[in-house]
Amino acid sequence: MKQLSIATLALCMASLLGGCSSNDEDEEVLVLPEINNQFETQVQWQESVGSGVEHYFSRLTPTVYEDTVFVAERYGEVKALDVNTGKTLWETDSRKNQAFWPWEDSDSAKLSGGILQAFGKIYIGSEHGEVIALDRETGAIVWRKAVPGEALSSPAAGDGLIYVNLGSGKLLALHPDTGEERWRHEQEVPALTLRGLSSPTSANGGVLFGEESGKLSVLIAENGYSAWSVDVALAKGASEFERLVDVDTKPLVSGTNVYAIAYNGNLAAVDVRNGNVVWKREYSSYRDFSIETNSIYIVDSEGVIYALDKDSGIERWSQPALRGWYLTTPTVAGNYLVVGDQEGNLHWLDKQSGQLVSRESFDSSGFFVEPVIAGDKLIVYTRDGEVSAVKIP
């Protein structure tokens, strides 16, 4: 029943902005604000990886290690690219059942959660209920682990283990070299949830993760025992839809606090040592957020961008001009904040004021994950598999 509910929710809430409508006249026409570009976006190279993720939900975020960027597409192709030239260093087909003859069809790997780089390997999760580890230098598959649920978010690494959060409500700790399960934690999953999961965070001997029930929880890394749990949001309302309070975002640790945000809920700062709430502010989001020095940058559920003071949660500025454009997580790049949108536009904002300062159109397939920092470049990835390196001004 839950899967049917999720599918229905996805169809009715392409941008999670309202209810279902079959009348095109009722749909708001989105228009980008006019701006005078203060600089032109410089693309240094472009490559492609298979068919990308197409229209499917995905969090296949590229990851960078030294001079290599690792990218993957939903069907199963994984590539390592030279970050300076875009040259392919290796590529691997990660599908379990690969076609022998060229005219044969084979199943999609349905890669969706990743990419994590750690312990000399890269780790990717799939909707088939698998976690795959590949050798970082060669792309050879080191191990493949069947797990009890969809792996929709990026795994995390810490304290000699790999942590995987699953759609079934289980969080597993796996040995990085073999995939052997060391412990598991189970949580209750509401009848209706958003499509997506919180990526875990490893810090201070603990594993922090958001729950679909609106909680932020911490497990002891050594054994998976619960350390503490706190409500970021409480379910309210009469309908299951109104009661959605998923914490689908990756918790971020800065200083003695951990920060988390919930859909239909709050942004909260919590003392990582004991679970005491330092402050809460009413913001709703299902996207990851960014922290730099003393600022938090978020994109809320409607696509409004905010900068907040990290110590107090006080709002510094807001930018509503891109509301409804289904923005990515904001990335801090030098003096700017960068977001992509559903139509393939890359937007640059002054991080001090929130003013829109530049825009570049890449393609109509759109962005689905945030830009990734690679030295003096941004790596951006569109739904149709186009990977680009953009110089940071």
Buried (B, 14 or more C-beta within 10 A) or exposed (E): EEEEBBEEBBEEBEBBEBEEEEEEEEEEEBEBEEBEEEEEBEBBBBBBBBBBBBEBBBBBBBBBBEEBBBBBBBBBBBBBBBBBEBEEBBBBBBBBEEEEEEEEEBEBBBBBBBBBBBBEBBBBBBBBBBBBBBBBEEBEBBBBBEBBBBBBBBBBBBBEBBBBBBBBBBBBBBBBBEBEBBBBBEBEBBEBBBBBBBBBBBBBEBBBBBBBBBBBBBBBBBEBEEBBBBBBBBBEEEEBBEBBBBBBBBBBBBEEBBBBBBBBBBBBBBBBBEBEBBBBBEBBBBBBBBBBEEBBBBBBBBBBBBBBEBBEBEEBBBBBBBBBBBBBBBBBBEEBBBBBBBBBBBBBBBBEEBBBBBBBEBBEBBBBBBBBBBEEBBBBBBBBBBBBBBEBB
